[in-house]
Amino acid sequence: QVTVVESGGGMVQPGDSLRLSCAAHGRASTTLYWYRHAPGKEREFLAVWVRSNGTTRHTGSVEVRFTISTDNAKNTVDLQMNSLKPEDSAMYYCSARILEASYWGQGTQVTVSS
């Protein structure tokens, strides 16, 4: 049994910051991913943490503004989002991959609006 939980979303103004957290409960995951999905757009990959070798990567489209941090003991990965823009508004999802199975959280909404 694996449960993935995202938190930290909310409504902010342009230029503000948010820190999203993803936690995979039940088992340590092999890989944790962050995605976002905005209405009318395709799901967009944001970041990944390959826990087995400790590597992290985030997409270049937000590389300057978004960073990730990890906690091996807690099996969590945070997404620090700075200088938020209206186009960052989306549902942000975390996914945990354990062996061949993937587990998704229900998402946390981020709305950037003045």
C-alpha positions as CSV (number, residue, x, y, z in Angstrom):
1,Q,0.0,0.0,0.0
2,V,1.4,3.3,-1.1
3,T,-0.1,6.7,-0.6
4,V,1.2,9.8,-2.3
5,V,0.3,13.2,-0.8
6,E,1.0,16.6,-2.2
7,S,0.7,19.8,-0.1
8,G,1.6,23.4,-0.1
9,G,-0.5,24.8,-2.9
10,G,-2.6,27.9,-2.7
11,M,-3.4,31.2,-4.3
12,V,-0.6,33.7,-4.6
13,Q,0.2,36.9,-6.5
14,P,2.7,37.1,-9.4
15,G,6.3,37.2,-8.0
16,D,5.4,35.3,-4.9
17,S,6.8,31.9,-3.9
18,L,5.4,28.6,-2.8
19,R,7.0,25.4,-1.6
20,L,5.2,22.2,-2.5
21,S,5.8,19.0,-0.7
22,C,5.4,15.4,-1.9
23,A,5.5,12.5,0.5
24,A,5.1,8.8,-0.4
25,H,3.8,6.8,2.5
26,G,4.0,3.1,2.9
27,R,7.1,2.2,1.1
28,A,10.2,4.0,0.1
29,S,9.9,5.0,-3.6
30,T,12.5,4.4,-6.3
31,T,11.7,7.7,-8.0
32,L,9.5,10.7,-7.2
33,Y,8.3,13.0,-9.9
34,W,6.6,16.4,-10.0
35,Y,4.2,17.2,-12.8
36,R,1.7,20.0,-13.4
37,H,-1.4,20.0,-15.6
38,A,-3.2,23.2,-16.5
39,P,-6.5,23.3,-18.3
40,G,-6.1,23.2,-22.0
41,K,-2.5,22.2,-21.8
42,E,-0.6,18.9,-21.8
43,R,0.7,17.5,-18.6
44,E,4.2,18.9,-18.1
45,F,7.1,17.3,-16.4
46,L,8.8,19.5,-13.8
47,A,11.3,17.5,-11.8
48,V,12.4,14.1,-10.8
49,W,14.4,12.5,-7.9
50,V,15.9,9.2,-8.6
51,R,16.3,8.0,-5.0
52,S,18.5,5.0,-5.8
53,N,21.4,7.1,-7.0
54,G,20.5,10.4,-5.6
55,T,20.2,12.2,-8.9
56,T,17.8,15.1,-9.4
57,R,16.7,16.9,-12.5
58,H,14.2,19.6,-13.3
59,T,13.0,20.9,-16.6
60,G,14.8,23.8,-18.1
61,S,11.6,25.7,-18.6
62,V,11.5,26.5,-14.9
63,E,15.0,25.7,-14.0
64,V,15.9,29.2,-12.9
65,R,12.8,29.7,-10.8
66,F,12.0,26.2,-9.5
67,T,14.3,23.9,-7.4
68,I,13.8,20.6,-5.7
69,S,15.1,19.4,-2.4
70,T,15.0,15.8,-1.1
71,D,14.9,14.0,2.2
72,N,16.0,10.4,2.1
73,A,14.8,9.6,5.6
74,K,11.3,10.9,5.0
75,N,11.1,9.9,1.4
76,T,9.9,13.4,0.4
77,V,10.7,15.8,-2.3
78,D,9.9,19.5,-2.2
79,L,9.4,21.8,-5.1
80,Q,10.4,25.4,-4.3
81,M,8.8,27.7,-6.7
82,N,9.9,31.3,-6.9
83,S,8.9,34.3,-9.0
84,L,5.6,32.7,-9.8
85,K,3.8,33.8,-12.9
86,P,0.2,33.4,-13.9
87,E,1.2,30.8,-16.5
88,D,2.4,28.6,-13.6
89,S,-1.2,28.2,-12.5
90,A,-2.0,24.5,-12.6
91,M,-2.8,21.4,-10.6
92,Y,0.6,20.1,-9.4
93,Y,0.9,16.3,-9.1
94,C,3.4,14.1,-7.5
95,S,4.0,10.5,-8.6
96,A,6.0,7.8,-7.0
97,R,7.4,4.9,-8.9
98,I,8.2,1.7,-7.0
99,L,9.4,-1.2,-9.0
100,E,7.0,-1.4,-12.0
101,A,4.1,0.4,-10.3
102,S,3.4,4.1,-10.2
103,Y,1.3,5.9,-7.6
104,W,-0.2,9.4,-8.0
105,G,-1.4,11.8,-5.5
106,Q,-4.6,13.8,-5.9
107,G,-2.7,17.0,-6.7
108,T,-2.4,20.4,-5.1
109,Q,-3.8,23.5,-6.8
110,V,-1.5,26.5,-7.5
111,T,-3.2,29.7,-8.7
112,V,-1.1,32.7,-9.5
113,S,-3.3,35.8,-10.0
114,S,-3.3,39.4,-9.2
